[in-house]
Amino acid sequence: MSEQATVIAFKQSSGRVALRTVNGRYVLAEQTDSSVLRKGLSLNGNMSEFGPEVWRDDSGQKQYEVFVLGWDLSREAVELEM
């Protein structure tokens, strides 16, 4: 199921990215490509299944390959894992 979320944190050294969905859920993933992610970026894609996914920006022009590590997380859990 495709969702929209905003990047709230990105740690370049580990590739970890934290997002907040429009319904307030938190998602933790690890980027597996070299595209540049930044805080505040809005992304769309499947964020509710463990494993590899491709997320796209709002324009649909750029895509980001990630490995989803967790969803339905609290903000504290995401911050702890960053």
VMD Tcl script that builds the backbone (N, CA, C; Angstrom):
set m [mol new atoms 246]
animate dup $m
set s [atomselect $m all]
$s set {name element resname resid chain x y z} {
  {N N MET 1 A 0.838 -1.168 0.000}
  {CA C MET 1 A 0.000 0.000 0.000}
  {C C MET 1 A 0.895 1.249 0.000}
  {N N SER 2 A 0.648 2.136 -0.927}
  {CA C SER 2 A 1.443 3.349 -1.045}
  {C C SER 2 A 0.999 4.395 -0.018}
  {N N GLU 3 A 1.989 5.021 0.601}
  {CA C GLU 3 A 1.739 6.069 1.592}
  {C C GLU 3 A 2.628 7.263 1.283}
  {N N GLN 4 A 2.280 8.384 1.872}
  {CA C GLN 4 A 3.117 9.577 1.780}
  {C C GLN 4 A 3.715 9.846 3.155}
  {N N ALA 5 A 4.998 10.205 3.168}
  {CA C ALA 5 A 5.682 10.490 4.435}
  {C C ALA 5 A 6.762 11.535 4.198}
  {N N THR 6 A 7.164 12.182 5.283}
  {CA C THR 6 A 8.192 13.219 5.239}
  {C C THR 6 A 9.419 12.749 6.012}
  {N N VAL 7 A 10.580 12.949 5.418}
  {CA C VAL 7 A 11.836 12.594 6.079}
  {C C VAL 7 A 12.032 13.533 7.270}
  {N N ILE 8 A 12.173 12.945 8.466}
  {CA C ILE 8 A 12.398 13.757 9.666}
  {C C ILE 8 A 13.842 13.667 10.148}
  {N N ALA 9 A 14.564 12.640 9.672}
  {CA C ALA 9 A 15.975 12.499 10.043}
  {C C ALA 9 A 16.664 11.608 9.010}
  {N N PHE 10 A 17.922 11.927 8.747}
  {CA C PHE 10 A 18.734 11.114 7.841}
  {C C PHE 10 A 20.153 11.094 8.361}
  {N N LYS 11 A 20.701 9.908 8.538}
  {CA C LYS 11 A 22.067 9.759 9.034}
  {C C LYS 11 A 22.913 9.199 7.890}
  {N N GLN 12 A 23.689 10.067 7.286}
  {CA C GLN 12 A 24.447 9.691 6.106}
  {C C GLN 12 A 25.433 8.545 6.365}
  {N N SER 13 A 26.051 8.521 7.536}
  {CA C SER 13 A 27.067 7.504 7.824}
  {C C SER 13 A 26.511 6.088 7.816}
  {N N SER 14 A 25.256 5.919 8.221}
  {CA C SER 14 A 24.650 4.583 8.246}
  {C C SER 14 A 23.618 4.396 7.145}
  {N N GLY 15 A 23.170 5.492 6.536}
  {CA C GLY 15 A 22.123 5.406 5.525}
  {C C GLY 15 A 20.728 5.295 6.116}
  {N N ARG 16 A 20.641 5.395 7.429}
  {CA C ARG 16 A 19.327 5.279 8.077}
  {C C ARG 16 A 18.495 6.528 7.853}
  {N N VAL 17 A 17.211 6.309 7.608}
  {CA C VAL 17 A 16.286 7.398 7.375}
  {C C VAL 17 A 15.026 7.169 8.201}
  {N N ALA 18 A 14.547 8.228 8.838}
  {CA C ALA 18 A 13.318 8.169 9.624}
  {C C ALA 18 A 12.290 9.065 8.953}
  {N N LEU 19 A 11.046 8.567 8.887}
  {CA C LEU 19 A 9.980 9.319 8.261}
  {C C LEU 19 A 8.752 9.348 9.150}
  {N N ARG 20 A 7.922 10.367 8.927}
  {CA C ARG 20 A 6.633 10.471 9.607}
  {C C ARG 20 A 5.569 10.499 8.526}
  {N N THR 21 A 4.623 9.548 8.606}
  {CA C THR 21 A 3.556 9.478 7.611}
  {C C THR 21 A 2.493 10.529 7.906}
  {N N VAL 22 A 1.603 10.746 6.940}
  {CA C VAL 22 A 0.553 11.749 7.113}
  {C C VAL 22 A -0.394 11.395 8.253}
  {N N ASN 23 A -0.499 10.109 8.600}
  {CA C ASN 23 A -1.372 9.721 9.720}
  {C C ASN 23 A -0.616 9.598 11.044}
  {N N GLY 24 A 0.636 10.104 11.082}
  {CA C GLY 24 A 1.371 10.173 12.341}
  {C C GLY 24 A 2.201 8.964 12.706}
  {N N ARG 25 A 2.293 7.985 11.815}
  {CA C ARG 25 A 3.137 6.817 12.084}
  {C C ARG 25 A 4.594 7.141 11.761}
  {N N TYR 26 A 5.511 6.435 12.376}
  {CA C TYR 26 A 6.935 6.605 12.108}
  {C C TYR 26 A 7.477 5.361 11.439}
  {N N VAL 27 A 8.348 5.576 10.462}
  {CA C VAL 27 A 8.930 4.500 9.662}
  {C C VAL 27 A 10.448 4.633 9.731}
  {N N LEU 28 A 11.132 3.502 9.831}
  {CA C LEU 28 A 12.591 3.476 9.838}
  {C C LEU 28 A 13.048 2.621 8.663}
  {N N ALA 29 A 13.993 3.148 7.895}
  {CA C ALA 29 A 14.513 2.418 6.744}
  {C C ALA 29 A 16.001 2.695 6.608}
  {N N GLU 30 A 16.632 1.926 5.730}
  {CA C GLU 30 A 18.034 2.134 5.410}
  {C C GLU 30 A 18.127 2.326 3.903}
  {N N GLN 31 A 18.736 3.413 3.492}
  {CA C GLN 31 A 18.869 3.695 2.074}
  {C C GLN 31 A 19.880 2.748 1.453}
  {N N THR 32 A 19.556 2.197 0.269}
  {CA C THR 32 A 20.437 1.234 -0.388}
  {C C THR 32 A 20.983 1.751 -1.720}
  {N N ASP 33 A 20.670 3.001 -2.060}
  {CA C ASP 33 A 21.245 3.601 -3.262}
  {C C ASP 33 A 22.013 4.858 -2.869}
  {N N SER 34 A 22.514 5.580 -3.873}
  {CA C SER 34 A 23.336 6.755 -3.566}
  {C C SER 34 A 22.623 8.080 -3.822}
  {N N SER 35 A 21.318 8.051 -4.037}
  {CA C SER 35 A 20.561 9.293 -4.224}
  {C C SER 35 A 20.628 10.122 -2.948}
  {N N VAL 36 A 20.551 11.428 -3.088}
  {CA C VAL 36 A 20.680 12.317 -1.937}
  {C C VAL 36 A 19.330 12.502 -1.247}
  {N N LEU 37 A 19.237 12.046 -0.013}
  {CA C LEU 37 A 18.048 12.262 0.818}
  {C C LEU 37 A 18.313 13.453 1.729}
  {N N ARG 38 A 17.241 14.163 2.076}
  {CA C ARG 38 A 17.398 15.292 2.983}
  {C C ARG 38 A 16.154 15.429 3.850}
  {N N LYS 39 A 16.348 16.013 4.993}
  {CA C LYS 39 A 15.252 16.265 5.923}
  {C C LYS 39 A 14.219 17.170 5.243}
  {N N GLY 40 A 12.928 16.853 5.443}
  {CA C GLY 40 A 11.851 17.635 4.857}
  {C C GLY 40 A 11.365 17.123 3.517}
  {N N LEU 41 A 12.081 16.174 2.912}
  {CA C LEU 41 A 11.693 15.607 1.628}
  {C C LEU 41 A 10.429 14.770 1.793}
  {N N SER 42 A 9.472 14.936 0.897}
  {CA C SER 42 A 8.234 14.168 0.934}
  {C C SER 42 A 8.358 12.993 -0.038}
  {N N LEU 43 A 8.089 11.789 0.458}
  {CA C LEU 43 A 8.243 10.572 -0.342}
  {C C LEU 43 A 6.952 9.769 -0.367}
  {N N ASN 44 A 6.775 8.994 -1.439}
  {CA C ASN 44 A 5.618 8.126 -1.600}
  {C C ASN 44 A 6.089 6.711 -1.904}
  {N N GLY 45 A 5.416 5.728 -1.296}
  {CA C GLY 45 A 5.747 4.334 -1.565}
  {C C GLY 45 A 5.209 3.426 -0.481}
  {N N ASN 46 A 5.526 2.148 -0.608}
  {CA C ASN 46 A 5.092 1.162 0.377}
  {C C ASN 46 A 5.981 1.291 1.609}
  {N N MET 47 A 5.355 1.620 2.729}
  {CA C MET 47 A 6.107 1.817 3.967}
  {C C MET 47 A 5.603 0.910 5.080}
  {N N SER 48 A 4.885 -0.141 4.706}
  {CA C SER 48 A 4.283 -1.029 5.710}
  {C C SER 48 A 4.688 -2.481 5.544}
  {N N GLU 49 A 5.807 -2.726 4.887}
  {CA C GLU 49 A 6.288 -4.095 4.731}
  {C C GLU 49 A 7.796 -4.117 4.899}
  {N N PHE 50 A 8.284 -5.133 5.579}
  {CA C PHE 50 A 9.711 -5.317 5.793}
  {C C PHE 50 A 10.372 -5.688 4.474}
  {N N GLY 51 A 11.487 -5.038 4.169}
  {CA C GLY 51 A 12.255 -5.424 2.997}
  {C C GLY 51 A 12.501 -4.302 2.026}
  {N N PRO 52 A 13.020 -4.650 0.838}
  {CA C PRO 52 A 13.389 -3.639 -0.150}
  {C C PRO 52 A 12.173 -2.968 -0.779}
  {N N GLU 53 A 12.276 -1.663 -0.965}
  {CA C GLU 53 A 11.209 -0.873 -1.583}
  {C C GLU 53 A 11.839 0.253 -2.403}
  {N N VAL 54 A 11.053 0.815 -3.308}
  {CA C VAL 54 A 11.452 2.002 -4.058}
  {C C VAL 54 A 10.436 3.086 -3.726}
  {N N TRP 55 A 10.923 4.192 -3.191}
  {CA C TRP 55 A 10.065 5.338 -2.871}
  {C C TRP 55 A 10.345 6.439 -3.879}
  {N N ARG 56 A 9.327 7.241 -4.184}
  {CA C ARG 56 A 9.454 8.344 -5.136}
  {C C ARG 56 A 9.142 9.671 -4.460}
  {N N ASP 57 A 9.754 10.730 -4.976}
  {CA C ASP 57 A 9.424 12.061 -4.462}
  {C C ASP 57 A 8.057 12.473 -5.011}
  {N N ASP 58 A 7.550 13.615 -4.549}
  {CA C ASP 58 A 6.213 14.062 -4.950}
  {C C ASP 58 A 6.054 14.253 -6.454}
  {N N SER 59 A 7.119 14.646 -7.118}
  {CA C SER 59 A 7.039 14.867 -8.568}
  {C C SER 59 A 7.042 13.557 -9.344}
  {N N GLY 60 A 7.480 12.478 -8.687}
  {CA C GLY 60 A 7.588 11.181 -9.356}
  {C C GLY 60 A 8.834 11.059 -10.213}
  {N N GLN 61 A 9.660 12.107 -10.213}
  {CA C GLN 61 A 10.866 12.136 -11.046}
  {C C GLN 61 A 12.040 11.381 -10.418}
  {N N LYS 62 A 12.221 11.543 -9.116}
  {CA C LYS 62 A 13.350 10.902 -8.429}
  {C C LYS 62 A 12.856 9.705 -7.637}
  {N N GLN 63 A 13.664 8.677 -7.608}
  {CA C GLN 63 A 13.324 7.510 -6.805}
  {C C GLN 63 A 14.484 7.164 -5.886}
  {N N TYR 64 A 14.137 6.533 -4.788}
  {CA C TYR 64 A 15.094 6.187 -3.739}
  {C C TYR 64 A 14.894 4.726 -3.362}
  {N N GLU 65 A 15.966 3.965 -3.408}
  {CA C GLU 65 A 15.911 2.560 -3.021}
  {C C GLU 65 A 16.233 2.457 -1.540}
  {N N VAL 66 A 15.357 1.759 -0.806}
  {CA C VAL 66 A 15.514 1.624 0.641}
  {C C VAL 66 A 15.198 0.190 1.065}
  {N N PHE 67 A 15.581 -0.117 2.288}
  {CA C PHE 67 A 15.203 -1.367 2.936}
  {C C PHE 67 A 14.435 -0.977 4.187}
  {N N VAL 68 A 13.146 -1.265 4.212}
  {CA C VAL 68 A 12.298 -0.896 5.343}
  {C C VAL 68 A 12.623 -1.804 6.529}
  {N N LEU 69 A 12.978 -1.178 7.659}
  {CA C LEU 69 A 13.344 -1.907 8.873}
  {C C LEU 69 A 12.197 -2.002 9.878}
  {N N GLY 70 A 11.282 -1.021 9.846}
  {CA C GLY 70 A 10.169 -1.025 10.800}
  {C C GLY 70 A 9.177 0.072 10.479}
  {N N TRP 71 A 7.940 -0.133 10.905}
  {CA C TRP 71 A 6.864 0.840 10.707}
  {C C TRP 71 A 5.949 0.780 11.907}
  {N N ASP 72 A 5.015 1.704 12.001}
  {CA C ASP 72 A 4.150 1.819 13.181}
  {C C ASP 72 A 4.974 1.992 14.450}
  {N N LEU 73 A 6.077 2.703 14.334}
  {CA C LEU 73 A 6.977 2.916 15.461}
  {C C LEU 73 A 6.665 4.228 16.164}
  {N N SER 74 A 7.101 4.332 17.406}
  {CA C SER 74 A 6.999 5.612 18.121}
  {C C SER 74 A 8.184 6.475 17.701}
  {N N ARG 75 A 8.057 7.750 17.914}
  {CA C ARG 75 A 9.173 8.656 17.594}
  {C C ARG 75 A 10.396 8.295 18.423}
  {N N GLU 76 A 10.186 7.927 19.683}
  {CA C GLU 76 A 11.294 7.558 20.560}
  {C C GLU 76 A 12.036 6.328 20.026}
  {N N ALA 77 A 11.302 5.348 19.524}
  {CA C ALA 77 A 11.931 4.136 18.983}
  {C C ALA 77 A 12.766 4.469 17.766}
  {N N VAL 78 A 12.248 5.331 16.909}
  {CA C VAL 78 A 12.986 5.723 15.715}
  {C C VAL 78 A 14.248 6.486 16.104}
  {N N GLU 79 A 14.131 7.412 17.034}
  {CA C GLU 79 A 15.302 8.186 17.456}
  {C C GLU 79 A 16.366 7.292 18.082}
  {N N LEU 80 A 15.950 6.290 18.834}
  {CA C LEU 80 A 16.875 5.360 19.455}
  {C C LEU 80 A 17.652 4.552 18.417}
  {N N GLU 81 A 17.000 4.201 17.316}
  {CA C GLU 81 A 17.627 3.374 16.279}
  {C C GLU 81 A 18.423 4.162 15.253}
  {N N MET 82 A 18.293 5.474 15.278}
  {CA C MET 82 A 19.032 6.296 14.315}
  {C C MET 82 A 20.506 6.288 14.678}
}
mol reanalyze $m
mol bondsrecalc $m
mol representation Tube
mol addrep $m
